[in-house]
Amino acid sequence: MTQKKRVILVEDEEDIAALIKLQAEITGYKLHVEVDGINGYRAIEREKPDLVILDIMLPGENGLDVCRKIKSHPDLKNIPIIILSAKGEELDVVLGLELGADDYISKPFSPKVLFSRIKAVLRRGKENEKNIKTLKFGEFILEVDRYILRKQDKVIPLTLSEFGILRRLVTNVGKVLTRNQLLDDINNDDAFIVDRNIDVHIASLRKKLGASFNSIETVRGVGYRFKEEQAALV
């Protein structure tokens, strides 16, 4: 019998917590709820769950502080985190992602969508443990070791910066990455980079990938996401 995945939810709104708990029971997850940041972090430290769901606005200690503590703790830093955000907390979402959160979902939301995202984050964590040499998506193959992008038998020339950004997006399929996170993948020796404007690189990538390619999604005010599709990591 497969062991249930353990999830800790830190959320002080009872109605939201109740909806998430019900969906957890339906989908086969073991959910533990805490209502403030201090006790939430203690529970995470004690239980070391498979995933954490963090509201941003919490009594005692806010979700961003809890996220920061998790990611700076050697025994907890690999636990994936999904942030819950209210409308208008856009800057907090960006900060949360840059602190190491794996995804976010805005309120109000569907509990079914939340658990679909949880499943994707947990699956992505397993895939990222592999020694990835080839990334396949649609008609494209990204040869990681050789820095080559192919569409069928045709090689599509990419700058080192474009290659780094595309690789990061594809290996984190479904995950929102901020512009600052993607800037980490820009090679400083690349002549293409002048003003470190990530949007320029994304526009160039989209052009090279073709008009029919629409998997790089702009997440307004936050960054970019490679939409979940038939991406394969080999």
URRANOR-V921815 format. One record per residue. N is the residue number from 0. SS is DSSP state (H for helix, E for strand, - for the rest). OMEGA is omega in whole degrees, -180 to 180 (none if undefined). D_CENTER is the distance of its C-alpha to the mean C-alpha in whole Angstrom. Layout:
BEGIN
n:ss:omega:d_center
N:SS:OMEGA:D_CENTER
N:SS:OMEGA:D_CENTER
END
This chain:
BEGIN
n:ss:omega:d_center
0:-:-179:29
1:-:179:25
2:-:180:24
3:-:174:22
4:-:-177:19
5:E:-178:19
6:E:172:17
7:E:177:18
8:E:175:17
9:E:-172:19
10:-:-177:20
11:-:177:23
12:-:-172:24
13:H:-177:26
14:H:178:26
15:H:179:22
16:H:-179:22
17:H:178:25
18:H:-180:23
19:H:180:20
20:H:178:22
21:H:180:24
22:H:177:21
23:H:179:20
24:H:-180:24
25:H:-174:24
26:H:173:21
27:-:176:22
28:-:175:20
29:E:-173:22
30:E:174:21
31:E:-176:22
32:E:169:22
33:E:-172:23
34:-:176:24
35:E:-173:24
36:H:-177:22
37:H:179:24
38:H:176:25
39:H:-180:21
40:H:179:21
41:H:179:24
42:H:179:23
43:H:180:20
44:H:-177:22
45:H:-172:24
46:H:-175:22
47:-:-175:20
48:-:177:18
49:-:-179:15
50:E:178:13
51:E:171:13
52:E:-174:13
53:E:167:14
54:E:179:16
55:-:-177:16
56:-:-178:20
57:-:173:22
58:E:177:25
59:-:-179:26
60:-:-174:23
61:-:-175:20
62:H:179:16
63:H:177:16
64:H:179:18
65:H:178:17
66:H:-180:14
67:H:-179:16
68:H:179:18
69:H:-175:16
70:H:178:14
71:-:-180:18
72:-:-175:19
73:-:-178:20
74:-:-175:20
75:-:-168:17
76:-:-179:14
77:-:177:13
78:-:180:12
79:E:-177:9
80:E:170:9
81:E:-179:8
82:E:171:10
83:E:-177:13
84:E:173:15
85:-:178:18
86:-:-180:19
87:-:180:20
88:-:-174:17
89:H:-179:15
90:H:177:16
91:H:177:15
92:H:179:12
93:H:-180:11
94:H:180:13
95:H:178:11
96:H:-180:8
97:H:175:10
98:H:177:12
99:-:176:9
100:-:-174:7
101:-:-179:3
102:E:175:4
103:E:176:8
104:E:-175:11
105:E:174:14
106:-:-8:17
107:-:-178:19
108:-:176:17
109:-:176:18
110:H:178:18
111:H:178:18
112:H:179:15
113:H:-177:13
114:H:171:14
115:H:178:13
116:H:177:9
117:H:179:10
118:H:-179:12
119:H:-180:9
120:H:180:7
121:H:178:10
122:H:-180:11
123:H:178:9
124:H:178:10
125:H:-178:13
126:H:-177:13
127:-:176:12
128:-:-178:15
129:-:172:17
130:-:-170:19
131:-:178:18
132:-:-177:21
133:E:177:20
134:E:-179:17
135:E:176:19
136:E:-177:18
137:-:179:21
138:-:-172:24
139:E:173:22
140:E:177:22
141:E:179:20
142:E:-171:22
143:-:-177:20
144:-:-174:24
145:-:-179:26
146:-:-178:24
147:E:171:25
148:E:179:23
149:E:167:25
150:E:-169:26
151:-:-178:28
152:-:-176:31
153:E:176:30
154:E:178:29
155:E:-176:27
156:-:177:27
157:-:170:24
158:-:179:24
159:H:179:23
160:H:179:20
161:H:180:19
162:H:-179:19
163:H:180:17
164:H:-179:14
165:H:179:15
166:H:-179:14
167:H:180:11
168:H:-176:10
169:H:180:11
170:H:176:10
171:-:-176:6
172:-:180:8
173:-:-178:6
174:-:176:3
175:E:176:5
176:E:179:6
177:E:178:10
178:H:179:13
179:H:177:14
180:H:-180:11
181:H:177:12
182:H:178:16
183:-:-177:15
184:-:176:16
185:-:-179:19
186:-:-176:22
187:-:-180:25
188:-:-176:27
189:-:-177:26
190:-:-178:29
191:-:-176:27
192:-:178:25
193:-:-176:27
194:-:179:26
195:-:179:22
196:-:-175:21
197:H:-178:18
198:H:178:19
199:H:180:22
200:H:179:20
201:H:179:18
202:H:179:21
203:H:178:23
204:H:-179:20
205:H:180:21
206:H:-178:24
207:H:-180:25
208:H:174:23
209:-:-175:25
210:-:-178:25
211:-:-178:24
212:-:-177:21
213:-:-175:19
214:-:176:15
215:E:-173:14
216:E:174:13
217:E:176:14
218:E:-169:12
219:-:177:15
220:-:-175:15
221:-:-178:12
222:E:-176:11
223:E:178:10
224:E:172:8
225:E:-174:10
226:-:-179:11
227:-:177:11
228:-:-176:15
229:-:178:17
230:-:-179:15
231:E:180:17
232:E:-174:16
233:-:none:20
END
